[in-house]
């Protein structure tokens, strides 16, 4: 008769709960990625311009960024299982409603609601993973994380392209619903978290309002400055001034609040502060480049939505391979900093190289550039959250985890806004500079030229693949230069990220889950909260409880769930 090893037994307890959690993440990623390749078609059909294209993406990122710390704080106060199920429901219902949009304004509004649910999934999934898997052991499960990311990120755009070409883009918004139902059912049956002590809670409503105001004003200004109004103008003064005032008031409120939305004491920890700085560049690279790479494939290389999905696979492959391999190596050897440093270097290299592409750049080179950037994201994205959770106070695990995720989302949101504004400005300038070339090409089309000229002058994003060859080459060149110019914005931010990573304290990873750390603290084993002490304990992947009848408060293992 064979007996299971502790690691095998732990895996059997953790995996069912982890699968339900990963399926929730898959729903979030699929609903976002499935529309990425079809956005140029969607915005074109809804008569939107480049600003509308940017805001369709930015609206989701904005509300995701704002809601992430809110969900994280709620996770420290209320039942985490119920919260993540609510987040899934909000996300999927808003996604389905977006499928009925009649104009870009309606689409942007539903995408904003979608972001509220996405913020919950982004924050709560990280917090719950810390409840059931220790930082040191999490690398063993990176294969599952990688598989979910690969299927959603690669399969989503491919599926979205096929659906758009075969059935129309609206069906892209309904495809996540069956997966959401499955995620809710699996979580209900398998995700059991330790009971939380009942206590009186106070929600920081004023902090929520002030944070939302500051972030919203900043992003609205970044998106519209230089287009709707000048950078140096009264609207700029009002928006930037309002954002600064709201931010200062937010800091004052958080300092006085008994239950702050973002505990400012977190910034006393060098690991948290530097990790949040580094996360900004990771978010910009992950969201900004993935959004505009899809647009590059369709606007600068004449690809269809399906083809654009296939052409962005190198970036996802780099992300997948890097995250899985590095996660396994971190679990095996316990060293994380060298991998983060390499990831920071790859972020800089990938961003810079992508800023050099043209409409006719050899696609092999473009693929290499994408793979480098993807590897940089794969090495840094999850591991920055990992090292913060490794040192965070268990009672503030939700706020600490969501804090890093918040700054990553904020970096991505600002990145998309700034890159979109730069792209739109550059494209407008280049269309003016190439007006004579375009006019000559259109005149050479004869009777067909009138309809082409009208389409280009409408202000809406053109469907490049349908343009006549002589006009298409000029338009592709314009968009290629504009998108490459926007990629250059990510380079200095990536440099700052690398500097932050270099100064991160190199602390060993603990083998204890959040629940185990709480149990150890309650059992008056506070000394094991020191990273060196926790590293000496063996991991079970399960929640440890205290047997009060045993000498010395000996610990015994319980299954992952005690109570819903």
N, C-alpha and C positions, 0 to 999 in steps of 0.2 A: 504494500500500500504506500503510495507516494504522498508526501505532505507538501503543501504549498509553502513557498518561501514568504517571508514578511512582505517583500516588495510585490510579489504576485498577489497576495491577499489584499494588500493596500490598493493595487490597481483595480482589482475587482470591485472594491467598495467605491472607488473614486470615479471610474469610467462611466457608469450609468448616469450619475449626476452631471458629469462633464459633457456628455453627449447632448443632453437637453440644453445645457448652457451654450455649447458651441452651435447648436441648431438655431438658437435665438440670435447669435452673432451672424450666422449665415443668412438669416432672414434680412437683417439690417443691411449687410453688404450686398446681397443679391438685389434688393429693391433699389439700391443706389446705383450699382454697376450696370444693371440691365438696361438702364436708360442712357448711360454715358455715351454710347456710340450713336444713339438715335437723337441726341439733343440738337445737333445741327438741323436735322429733318423736322423735329418738333417745333423749334423756334422759327424755322422757315414757314411751316404750315400755319403757325399762329401769328404770322406777320410781325415777328419780333426782330430787333436789331442786336448789335453786339452787346450793348448794355443789358438788354433783356436776357441774352444768353448767359452773361456773367451772373445776373441776379437770380436766375433759376437755380444756379449752383450755390451762390452765396447765401440765399435765404435759408437753405437747409443748414449750411455750415454755421451761419449766425446763430440760429436758435439752438443748434447742437452745442455750440460753445457756451451760450448763456445758460442752458439748462444743465450742462454736465456737472458743475459744482453744486447745483441745487439738488440733483439726484444723489450726488455723493454724500451731501450732508444728510439727506433723508435716510440714506443707507445706514448712517450712524445712529439714527433715531428710531426707525421703524423696521417692520418685517421685510427683509431683502427679497425674499421669494415673491411676495405679493407685488412689490415695487417693480421687479423686472417683468412680471407678467402684464402689469399695467402699461409699462413702456412698450412692450411688443404690440399690445392692442392699439395704442395711440399711433404707433408708427405705421402699422399695416392699414388701418382705416384711413389715415391721411393719404397714404400712397395710392390706395384704391380710388379715393375721391379725386386725386390728381388726374386720373385717367379720363375724367369727364370734363376736363378744362376746355373752355371755349376761347380763351385768349391768354396771353402771357401773364397778365396780372392775376388771373384766377390760378394759374399753374404755380406762380411764385407764392401765393398765399397758402396753398395746400402743401407746397414743399417746406414752407416755414413750420407748419404744424408737424410735418414729418420729422423735422429736426428735433422737436421736443422729445419724441420717442427715441430717436437715434442717440440723443444725449444720455437718456436713461440706460440704453443698452451698452453704450461705450463705458459709462461709469460703473454700472452695477456688475457687469460681467467681470471686470477687473477685481472688484471688491470680493465677489463671491468666490472667484478662483483663489484668492488669498485665503479664504476660509477653508478650502478643501485641499489645497496643494501648497507645500512650502516653497519658498524662493529657490532653494538649492535643487529641489526635485522637479521643478516646473519644466526644465529643459527636456525631460523624458517624454513630455507630452507635446513638445513642439511639433512633432509630426502631425498631430491632429490639428493644431492651430494652422500649420502650413497647408494641410489638405483643405481645410475650410476656406482659407484665404485664396488658395489656388482655384478651387472650384468656383467660388463666388466671383473672384476678380477676373479670371480668364473665361469661365463659363458664362458669367453674367453678360458681358459685352457681346460674346458670340451669340448667345440666345437672344439678346435684345436686337442684334442686327438681323438675325433670321426672322424674328417675329415682325420687326419693322418692315422688312422687304416682302414678307409673305402675307401678313394679316393687318398691318398698320401699327403705328407706334403706340396707340392707346392701350393695346393689350400688354405692353411692357409693365404697366402699373398694376396689373392684376395677378401676375405670375407668382408673387411672393405669398399670396394668401394661403394656399395649401400648406406651405412650409411653416407659416406662422401658427396655424392650427395644430400641426404636429409638434411644434416647439412647446406650445402651451400644455398640451397633453403629457408630453414626456417630462417636462419640468414638474408638473403636478404630481406625477407618480414617483419620480426618482430624486428630485432635488429636496433634500431634507437638511435643514441647517439647525445648529444648536439654538435652543430657546434663549431669547434675550431678556435680560432683567427688565421688568416694567419700571418705568420712571416717568416723571412729568417732563414733557418736552415743550420747547418754545421755538417756533419757526421765525427766522429772521426775515420777515416780509419786507421791511425797509431796505435791508441789504440786497434782496432780490431785485427790487425796483431800481435801486441805484446802479447795481452792476449791469442790469439790462440796458439802462439808459446810457451809461458810459460806452459800453461795447457797441450798441446800435448806432449812436451818433458818430463814433469813430469810423465804423464801416460804411455808413451811408456817405460820409464825407469822402472817404478814400475812393468809393465807387463813382461818385458823380463829379468830383473836382476835376477841372480841366475839360469837362464836357458840358454839363448843365450850367456850370459857373466857373470862374477863374480860380486858380489855386490861391492867389492873393486877393481875397474879396470878402465882403460882409458875411455871406453864408459860411465861408470857411472859418471866419472869426467866431461866429455863433456856434457852429458845430464843434469845432475843436475846443473852444472855451467851455462849452456845455459839457463835453466829454471829460475835460480836466476837472471841472467843478464836481461833477458826479463821482468821478474816481476818488477825489479827495474826501468827499462826504462819505463814500463807501468805506474808506479806510478808517475814518473817525467812528462810524457806526460799528464796524467790526471790532474795534478796540474796546468799545463799551458794551457790546452785546454779550449776554451770558451764553448764548448758543450761536456763535458767529457762523455765517455761511462759509466763509473761507478763514479758518483760524490763522491769524497773522503770525502766531508763534511757530507755525510750520517753517517760516522763512529763516528762523534761527538755525535750522539744520542745513548745513552746507550742501548735503546730498540733495535735499528737496529743491533748494534754490537753483543750484547749477543744473539739475535735471530738467527743471521747468524751462530754463533758458535754452537748453539743447533741444527740448521737445518742439520749440517754436519752428526751428529749421526743419525738423523731421516732418512736421505737419505741412509746412509750405512745400517741401519736396513731394510728399505723398499726395496731397490734394491738388496743388497747383499744376504740377507737371502732368499728372495723370489726366486731368481735365483737358489741358491744352494739347497734350500729345494726341488725344482722340481727334481734336479739332484740326491739328496739323495733318493727320493722315487723310482727313476728308477734304480739308480746304486747300492744302498745299500739295497733296499727292493724288487727288481725285478719287480716293477710295470710297466704296460704299460703306454703310454702317457695319455690315458683316465683315468686310475686309479690314476695316479699321480695328475691329475687335481682335482679329487674328494678328494684325501687325503690331499690336502693343504687348503681345505675349512675352517678348524678351525681358521687358521690365518686370513682369510678374514672375517670370522664371527666376530672375536674379533675386527677387524678394523671397520667393519660396525656398530656394536652395540655401540662401544665406541664413534665413531664420531657423530652418530645421537643423542645419549642420552646426551653426553657432550655439543654438539651444542645447544640443546634445553635448557639445564640448564643454559648455559652462557647467552642466550637470555633472559631467564626468570629472572635471578637474577643479571646479569651484572658482576659476578665474574669469572675470567678466570684463575688466577694464581694457585689455588689449583689443578685444573684439569691438568694443564701442569706439576706440580710437580709430581703428581701421574703417569702421562704418562712417565716422565723421569725415575721413579723408575721401572715401568713395562718394559721399554726398557732394562734396566740393567738386570733385572730378566730373561726376555725371552731370551736374548742373551746368558747369562751364562748357563741357563738350556739346551739350544740347543747345547751347546758345550760339553754336557755330553752324548749325544745320541750314540747308537751303532746300528748295523744292526738288532739286535733282541730286541731292547728296546720296551717295551709294547707300542703299538700305542696309547693307551689312554693317557699315559704320554706325548708322543710326541705331541699329539693334544692339551693338556693343555699348553705345552710350546709355541706352535705356537699361541694359542689364547692370551696368555699373551703378546707376542711380538706384535701381531696385534693390541691389545688394546692400547699398548704404542704408536704405530705409529698413530692410529686413534685419540688419545688425543693430539698429538703434531703437526702433519703434517700441517693441515690447520690453526690451531690456531696460529702458529708462524707467518704465513703470515698475519693473521688477526690483531694481535697486532702491527705489523709494519705499516700496512696500517692505523691503528687507529691514529698514531702520525706523519706519513710522511707528508711532504709538498705536497699539491695537484699538484703542478707543477712538482714534482719529483716522482709522484706515480708509474709511469712505472719503473723507475730505482730502486726505493725502493722495490717494489714487486718482480721484477725480480732478484734483488740482493739476497734476501732470497732464492728464487727458484733456483738461480744459485749455491749457496753454498750447497743446498740440493742435486742438481744433481751432483755437484762436489764430495760431500761426497759419494754419491752412486757410481759414476764412479771409484773413488779411492778405495772405498770399494770392488767393484767387482774385480778390478785389483789385489789388495793386497790379497784378499781372494782366488782368482783364482790361483795366484802365489803360495800361501801357500799350497793350495790343490794339485796342480801339483807336487810341491816339496815333500810333504809328501807322495803322492801316489807313486811316483818314488822310494822313500826310502823304503816304505813298500813292494812294489813289489820285491825289491832286497832282503829284509829280509825274505820274504816268498817264495823265489825262490824254495827252496827245497820242501816245501809243495805243491806248484803248480806243480812242476815236477812229484812228486809222484802221484798227482791226475790225471794229464794228462796221465801218463803211464798206469794208471789203466783203461783208456778208450779204450785201444787197438788201432784199426785202426782209430777211430774217433779222437784220440788225436792229430794227426798231424795237422789237420785243426784248432783245437782249439788253439794249440800252435802258429800257424802262425797268427791267428787273434789277440792274445794277444801281440805278438812280433812286430806287424805292427806299433805300436805307436798311432794308431787311438783309439778313445774311444770305448770300446767294448759294444755290445748290451747284457747286463747282463741277461735279461730275457730269452735269447735263449741258454745260456751256460748250459752244463750238471751240475747236482746238486752238485757233488763233487768239481767242479771248481768254480761254482757260489757262494758257501758259502764263499770261501776264498776271491774272488774278492769283494763280498758285504762287507765283514769285512774290507778290505783295504779301500774302498771308504767311508764307514761309518766313520772310524777313521779320514780319511783325511778331510772330510767335517765338522765333529765336530770340528776338530782342526782349521779350517778356521773360524768357528763361534766365536771362542774365541777372535778373533781380534776385534770384535764389542764391547766387554765389556768395555775396558778402554775408548773408544770414547764415549760410552753411559754415563759413569761416568762424563766426561767433560761436556756433554750436560746437565746433571742434575745440575751441579754446575752453568752453565750459566743461566739456568731457575730460580734457586733460587735467583740470583742477578738481575733478570729482574725488572725494575720499575713497580709497580702495579698501572697502570693508568686506570681510568674508560674508558669504551668504549663509543665512540660518537654515536649519533643517526643520524648523517648526512652522506649522500653519498659524494663521491668526487665532483660530480657536484654541490651539494648543498653548499659544502664548498667554491668552486670557486665563485658561485653566491653570497654567503654571503660576501666574501672578496671584490668582485667587488662593492657591495652595501655599502662598508665602514662599514661592521659589523665584523671587524677583531677580536673583543673581543670574539666572539663565537668560535674562533679557539682554545681557551683554552679548554681542554677536559672537565673540570667541567662545563663550560658554554654550550658546545655542548650537554652534556648529558641532559640538561634541555629542549632541543627542541624535539618536537614530530617528529617521522619518518613517512614518507608517502610512501617510496620506490620509489618515483618519483623525477624527477629533479625539483628543485624549481627555478623559475625565478623571476626577480624583476619588479614590476609594478611602473614605474617611476612617474606615475601620482598620486599615493596614498600617503597620508601623512606619513612621516617617512619611506618612501620606503618600505611599507608593502609588504610582500611576498605573491605570489599566486602560486598554484601548476599547473604544466603543466604535460602532459603525459611524459613517459620516453623518447620519441624521439622528437627532434626538427628538426634534420637534419641528413642526412646520413653522 
